[in-house]
Every structure is written in structure tokens, then in C-alpha cells.
């Protein structure tokens, strides 16, 4: 744009800074800010927000506060509610809860238009500070502003209450939503299921899952992921394997595949290895292949050790390694001499 002598605005700079943020290069943003200043390009609220997030990413909270002060001194840009939501989130992340709550009060002052998203940020951020009274106060304000309360608002509130460990409050909110909902939203059920699972209340979690199913909301990948975490924690690994299979079978809501984390895969393969359970390992990998294109060396190395521990043979493992283009370590290559016999 400079080379073409086109008039410059904050928009292309904001886009570039957003790109740097998304690609985890916040250190490049101060140079963009200095270039904007040198070119006398007026900042907007978005510019200040991106700048603050970049400084927060490198733990420069003092720098974040300088940005807010500069915005106030400049006077041409009045920080909107998103500015103070951004600031409060940064303070919460840094554990500065008192400062966060002051920023949240500023957020409320700037929400004259009663933006639903502003209320939801308030509930989430007050929840993260542990201030239950403020969570309920803002919830009451939201209900007054939006008497026909949307599913997304109930979801946000229940998540906040679960995170603050107010399970009775989350249950009450859930029952209120459930009694009036026209469409049963599995995401809201998952929020309460997750709360129960974290507290080890498996029966209650299962009950909500079945209630959702009866109302036409079948478990989704997130539901099974919640139970997976519970069973992994309890070392009930056969049930964890079932959860993985169910989540892979359903996939994500956006049409993408659900893929278990490398930690889950490693833990489950380690379990099969300890149990000398070749059939269990092969069944698990058959499901895993539905979600990933390449299993990787670590998975195959664990499989090879499982075969060796069980005293089982398989003449086709070398062929499988070649087809997957996988190179295993020297120890596993030696084990293959024993395993891959005709």
C-alpha cells in the first residue's frame, strides 16, 4: 500500500498484528505499533486490544497498563467494553484478581447497549476470579435484559458455576433451562456432566447423559471425551478405550475427525503392553486408524513390545511398517526377528 501511495488506515496493520498473534509471534507487534505511530496512523480500539494481548503474551503486564494509559491520554479512542474485557482477562491470567474486578466494573459501565456477549464475558471472568456473588448478580442482570434467555447464556453460566465448584447452583440453573428448553442442547448437558465427572460423581454424570439421550440429544465426541478423562484418571482403561472408540465414531460437530491426544494414546498402548493384550492393542489401533493417517513410530514400537511380551508372532508387521513408512528403534528391530516368523 505504501508503494502504491494508497491512503493507509489501521485496518491492514490490525490484520497483520492479528496474524502475528495467531502464529504466536507477539514480539513482532511492537515494531508494527511504532511504524503506525511514525506514519501518523490513528489507532482504533482493535489496535489497542491487539497491542495489549501481544504484551500480555510475553508477561509484560506493566506494558499492558501503559497501553491503557496511552489510550486514555490520546483521547481520540474511547475504550469500549471489549477493551476492558480484554484487560480483565489479562489480569485474571496473571492472577491479579483485584485489578481484574476493577476492569470488569469499567466493562459494565461501557455496556450501555446491553450486549449479550458483554454479559457473558462478565460471568466468565468473575467466575475465574472466584467471585460467586458477582457471577449471580450479572446473571440476574442478563436475565432482566434478555427474558428469553438463549441456550448459549445458560451454557456460559453453568460452565462458570462448575469452574467455581458451585455444583448445586449449576444443577439449579440446568433444571431451569431443562424445564423450558424447546431443543435439548447436548453442550449444556456436557457442562454439567463435566462438573460431575471432575468431582468423581459418575452416577450423576451417567444420569444426565441418559436424560439427554431420552430428550433426543445423543452423546457427542465431547461427552465421550469427558468420560474418557474420568476413566483415565481412575485407571479404568478398558472403559477408556470404549470412550475413544465412541468419540472417533461420532467425530466432531464441524465434520472434522476427533483425535485422541498423544498422552491418551501412549497411556492406553502402555496399558496393553503391561497386560500383554495383543488383541486389545490391535483393536484400539484399528479404531485409531479411522482418526489418523499415520500411527507413528512410538505406537508401533509399543505394539511390537506387546507382541513380544505376549509371546505372539505376526509375519506381517514388517510389511505394515513399510506401508506406514515407519522406522522403529534398534531394540524393536531386534524384537521383530522373533515376532515376524512365518
C-alpha positions as CSV (number, residue, x, y, z in Angstrom):
1,X,0.0,0.0,0.0
2,X,2.9,2.3,0.7
3,X,4.5,1.7,-2.7
4,X,1.2,2.5,-4.4
5,X,0.8,5.6,-2.4
6,X,-2.6,4.5,-1.2
7,X,-4.1,6.1,2.0
8,X,-3.2,4.0,5.0
9,X,-5.6,3.1,7.8
10,X,-5.4,1.0,10.9
11,X,-7.1,-1.9,9.2
12,X,-4.2,-3.6,7.3
13,X,-1.9,-3.1,10.4
14,X,-4.5,-4.6,12.6
15,X,-4.8,-7.6,10.2
16,X,-1.0,-8.1,10.2
17,X,-0.9,-7.9,14.0
18,X,-3.7,-10.4,14.3
19,X,-1.8,-12.7,12.0
20,X,1.3,-12.4,14.2
21,X,-0.8,-13.1,17.3
22,X,-2.3,-16.2,15.7
23,X,1.1,-17.5,14.6
24,X,2.5,-16.9,18.1
25,X,4.9,-14.1,17.1
26,X,3.8,-11.4,19.6
27,X,7.3,-10.0,19.7
28,X,6.8,-8.6,16.2
29,X,3.8,-6.4,17.1
30,X,5.7,-3.5,18.9
31,X,7.5,-2.8,15.7
32,X,4.2,-2.5,13.8
33,X,2.9,-0.1,16.5
34,X,6.0,2.1,16.1
35,X,5.5,2.1,12.3
36,X,1.9,3.2,12.7
37,X,3.0,6.0,15.0
38,X,5.7,7.1,12.6
39,X,3.2,7.1,9.8
40,X,0.7,9.1,11.9
41,X,-2.0,6.4,11.5
42,X,-4.7,6.7,14.0
43,X,-5.2,3.7,16.3
44,X,-8.7,2.3,16.9
45,X,-10.0,0.1,19.8
46,X,-9.0,-3.0,18.0
47,X,-5.4,-1.8,17.6
48,X,-5.1,-1.2,21.4
49,X,-6.7,-4.6,22.1
50,X,-4.2,-6.5,19.9
51,X,-1.3,-4.5,21.3
52,X,-2.3,-5.4,24.9
53,X,-2.7,-9.1,24.1
54,X,0.8,-9.1,22.5
55,X,2.3,-7.6,25.6
56,X,0.4,-10.0,27.8
57,X,1.7,-12.9,25.8
58,X,5.2,-12.0,26.9
59,X,4.0,-11.4,30.5
60,X,4.6,-7.6,30.3
61,X,1.6,-6.5,32.5
62,X,3.2,-3.1,33.1
63,X,3.4,-2.6,29.4
64,X,-0.3,-3.5,29.1
65,X,-1.1,-0.8,31.7
66,X,1.0,1.7,29.7
67,X,-1.1,1.0,26.6
68,X,-4.4,1.7,28.5
69,X,-2.9,4.9,29.9
70,X,-1.7,5.9,26.4
71,X,-5.2,5.3,25.0
72,X,-6.8,7.5,27.7
73,X,-4.2,10.3,27.1
74,X,-4.7,10.2,23.4
75,X,-8.4,10.8,23.9
76,X,-9.4,10.1,20.3
77,X,-10.3,6.5,21.0
78,X,-12.7,5.7,23.9
79,X,-12.1,2.2,25.0
80,X,-15.3,0.1,24.5
81,X,-16.4,-2.9,26.6
82,X,-14.1,-5.2,24.6
83,X,-11.1,-3.2,25.7
84,X,-11.9,-3.7,29.4
85,X,-12.9,-7.3,28.8
86,X,-9.5,-7.8,27.2
87,X,-7.8,-6.1,30.1
88,X,-9.7,-8.0,32.8
89,X,-8.9,-11.3,31.0
90,X,-5.2,-10.4,31.0
91,X,-5.3,-9.5,34.7
92,X,-7.1,-12.8,35.5
93,X,-4.5,-14.8,33.6
94,X,-1.8,-13.0,35.7
95,X,-3.6,-13.8,38.9
96,X,-4.3,-10.1,39.6
97,X,-7.9,-10.5,40.6
98,X,-8.4,-7.1,42.3
99,X,-7.3,-5.3,39.2
100,X,-9.4,-7.7,37.1
101,X,-12.5,-6.8,39.0
102,X,-11.8,-3.0,38.6
103,X,-11.5,-3.6,34.9
104,X,-14.8,-5.6,34.9
105,X,-16.6,-2.6,36.6
106,X,-15.3,-0.5,33.7
107,X,-16.6,-3.1,31.3
108,X,-20.1,-2.8,32.8
109,X,-20.1,1.0,32.6
110,X,-19.4,0.7,28.8
111,X,-22.2,-1.9,28.2
112,X,-25.0,0.7,27.9
113,X,-26.3,-1.1,24.8
114,X,-26.7,-4.3,26.8
115,X,-24.6,-6.5,24.6
116,X,-25.2,-10.2,25.3
117,X,-21.5,-11.0,24.8
118,X,-20.5,-8.5,27.3
119,X,-22.7,-10.1,30.0
120,X,-21.2,-13.5,29.1
121,X,-17.7,-12.2,29.4
122,X,-18.6,-10.7,32.8
123,X,-19.9,-14.0,34.1
124,X,-16.9,-16.0,32.8
125,X,-14.3,-13.5,34.1
126,X,-16.0,-13.0,37.5
127,X,-16.1,-16.8,37.7
128,X,-12.4,-17.0,37.0
129,X,-11.7,-14.6,39.9
130,X,-13.8,-16.8,42.1
131,X,-16.4,-14.1,42.9
132,X,-19.6,-16.1,43.1
133,X,-21.7,-13.2,44.2
134,X,-20.8,-11.1,41.2
135,X,-21.5,-14.1,38.9
136,X,-25.0,-14.3,40.2
137,X,-25.5,-10.6,40.1
138,X,-24.5,-10.3,36.5
139,X,-26.7,-13.4,35.7
140,X,-29.7,-11.6,37.1
141,X,-28.9,-8.6,35.0
142,X,-28.6,-10.7,31.9
143,X,-32.0,-12.4,32.6
144,X,-33.6,-9.0,33.0
145,X,-32.1,-7.7,29.8
146,X,-32.9,-11.0,27.9
147,X,-36.0,-12.6,29.5
148,X,-36.0,-15.2,26.7
149,X,-32.6,-16.5,27.7
150,X,-30.6,-18.2,25.0
151,X,-29.0,-21.6,25.3
152,X,-25.5,-20.1,24.9
153,X,-26.2,-18.0,28.0
154,X,-27.2,-21.0,30.1
155,X,-24.2,-22.9,28.8
156,X,-21.9,-20.0,29.8
157,X,-23.4,-19.7,33.3
158,X,-23.3,-23.4,34.0
159,X,-19.7,-23.6,32.9
160,X,-18.8,-20.7,35.2
161,X,-20.6,-22.3,38.2
162,X,-18.9,-25.6,37.5
163,X,-15.5,-24.0,37.3
164,X,-16.1,-22.2,40.6
165,X,-17.3,-25.5,42.1
166,X,-20.8,-24.4,42.8
167,X,-22.4,-27.7,41.7
168,X,-25.8,-27.1,43.5
169,X,-26.0,-23.7,41.6
170,X,-25.1,-25.4,38.3
171,X,-27.8,-28.1,38.9
172,X,-30.4,-25.5,39.7
173,X,-29.5,-23.5,36.5
174,X,-29.6,-26.7,34.5
175,X,-33.0,-27.7,35.8
176,X,-34.3,-24.2,35.0
177,X,-33.0,-24.5,31.4
178,X,-34.2,-28.0,31.0
179,X,-37.8,-27.2,32.1
180,X,-38.2,-24.6,29.4
181,X,-35.9,-25.6,26.5
182,X,-37.5,-26.4,23.2
183,X,-34.3,-28.0,21.8
184,X,-32.2,-30.2,24.1
185,X,-28.6,-28.9,23.7
186,X,-26.0,-31.6,24.4
187,X,-23.4,-28.8,25.1
188,X,-25.3,-27.7,28.2
189,X,-25.7,-31.3,29.4
190,X,-22.0,-31.8,28.8
191,X,-21.2,-28.8,31.0
192,X,-22.9,-30.4,34.0
193,X,-21.6,-33.9,33.1
194,X,-18.1,-32.4,33.1
195,X,-18.7,-30.9,36.6
196,X,-19.9,-34.2,38.0
197,X,-17.0,-36.1,36.4
198,X,-14.5,-33.7,37.9
199,X,-15.9,-34.4,41.3
200,X,-16.0,-38.1,40.8
201,X,-19.8,-38.3,40.7
202,X,-20.0,-40.8,37.9
203,X,-23.6,-42.0,38.5
204,X,-24.9,-38.4,38.3
205,X,-22.9,-37.8,35.1
206,X,-24.4,-41.0,33.6
207,X,-27.9,-39.9,34.6
208,X,-27.6,-36.6,32.8
209,X,-26.2,-38.4,29.7
210,X,-29.2,-40.7,29.6
211,X,-31.7,-37.8,30.3
212,X,-30.2,-36.0,27.3
213,X,-30.5,-39.2,25.2
214,X,-34.1,-39.6,26.1
215,X,-34.7,-36.0,25.0
216,X,-33.2,-36.6,21.6
217,X,-29.7,-35.3,22.3
218,X,-27.3,-38.1,21.8
219,X,-23.8,-38.0,23.3
220,X,-21.3,-36.2,21.1
221,X,-17.5,-36.5,21.0
222,X,-17.1,-34.0,23.8
223,X,-19.4,-36.2,26.0
224,X,-17.2,-39.2,25.5
225,X,-14.1,-37.1,26.0
226,X,-15.4,-36.1,29.5
227,X,-15.9,-39.8,30.4
228,X,-12.6,-40.7,28.9
229,X,-10.8,-38.2,31.2
230,X,-12.7,-39.7,34.2
231,X,-11.8,-43.3,33.3
232,X,-8.2,-42.5,32.5
233,X,-7.9,-40.8,35.9
234,X,-9.4,-43.9,37.6
235,X,-7.2,-46.2,35.5
236,X,-10.3,-48.0,34.2
237,X,-8.7,-48.3,30.9
238,X,-11.0,-50.8,29.2
239,X,-13.8,-48.3,29.6
240,X,-11.5,-45.5,28.4
241,X,-10.9,-47.5,25.2
242,X,-14.6,-47.7,24.6
243,X,-14.9,-43.9,25.1
244,X,-12.2,-43.3,22.5
245,X,-14.0,-45.7,20.0
246,X,-17.3,-43.8,20.6
247,X,-15.7,-40.4,20.1
248,X,-13.9,-41.4,17.0
249,X,-17.1,-43.0,15.6
250,X,-19.1,-39.8,16.1
251,X,-16.4,-37.2,15.1
252,X,-16.6,-33.5,15.8
253,X,-19.6,-31.4,15.2
254,X,-17.9,-29.4,12.4
255,X,-17.4,-32.6,10.4
256,X,-13.8,-33.0,11.4
257,X,-12.4,-36.1,12.9
258,X,-12.0,-36.4,16.7
259,X,-8.4,-37.5,17.5
260,X,-7.3,-38.6,21.0
261,X,-4.3,-36.8,22.5
262,X,-0.8,-38.4,22.2
263,X,-0.9,-38.7,26.0
264,X,-4.1,-40.8,25.9
265,X,-2.7,-43.0,23.0
266,X,0.6,-43.5,24.9
267,X,-1.2,-44.4,28.1
268,X,-3.5,-46.9,26.5
269,X,-0.8,-48.5,24.5
270,X,1.3,-48.8,27.7
271,X,-1.7,-50.5,29.3
272,X,-2.0,-53.1,26.6
273,X,1.8,-53.7,26.8
274,X,1.6,-54.2,30.6
275,X,-1.3,-56.6,30.2
276,X,0.3,-58.4,27.2
277,X,-3.0,-57.8,25.4
278,X,-2.2,-58.0,21.7
279,X,-5.9,-58.3,20.7
280,X,-6.8,-55.2,22.7
281,X,-3.9,-53.2,21.2
282,X,-4.8,-54.2,17.7
283,X,-8.5,-53.4,18.2
284,X,-7.5,-50.0,19.6
285,X,-5.2,-49.3,16.6
286,X,-8.0,-50.3,14.2
287,X,-10.2,-47.6,15.7
288,X,-7.3,-45.1,15.9
289,X,-6.6,-45.5,12.1
290,X,-10.1,-44.1,11.5
291,X,-9.0,-40.8,13.0
292,X,-5.3,-40.5,12.0
293,X,-3.5,-41.2,8.7
294,X,-0.2,-42.2,10.3
295,X,0.2,-44.1,13.6
296,X,3.8,-43.1,14.1
297,X,6.9,-44.9,15.4
298,X,6.1,-44.8,19.2
299,X,2.7,-46.5,18.7
300,X,4.3,-49.3,16.6
301,X,7.1,-49.7,19.0
302,X,4.7,-50.3,21.8
303,X,2.7,-52.7,19.6
304,X,5.9,-54.7,18.9
305,X,6.8,-54.8,22.6
306,X,3.2,-56.0,23.3
307,X,3.6,-58.9,20.8
308,X,7.0,-59.8,22.3
309,X,5.7,-59.7,25.9
310,X,2.7,-61.9,25.0
311,X,4.9,-64.3,23.1
312,X,2.8,-63.8,20.0
313,X,4.0,-63.7,16.4
314,X,2.9,-61.8,13.3
315,X,4.6,-62.2,9.9
316,X,3.1,-59.1,8.5
317,X,4.3,-56.4,11.0
318,X,7.4,-55.6,8.9
319,X,5.1,-55.1,5.9
320,X,2.8,-52.8,8.0
321,X,5.8,-50.7,9.0
322,X,6.9,-50.4,5.4
323,X,3.4,-49.4,4.3
324,X,3.2,-46.8,7.1
325,X,6.7,-45.6,6.2
326,X,7.7,-46.0,9.9
327,X,11.2,-46.6,11.2
328,X,11.3,-48.2,14.6
329,X,14.2,-48.1,17.1
330,X,17.0,-50.7,17.2
331,X,15.6,-52.6,20.2
332,X,12.3,-53.1,18.3
333,X,14.1,-54.2,15.2
334,X,15.7,-57.0,17.2
335,X,12.3,-58.0,18.6
336,X,10.9,-58.2,15.0
337,X,13.3,-61.0,14.3
338,X,11.4,-63.1,16.8
339,X,7.9,-61.8,16.1
340,X,8.0,-61.9,12.3
341,X,8.3,-65.6,11.7
342,X,6.2,-67.5,9.2
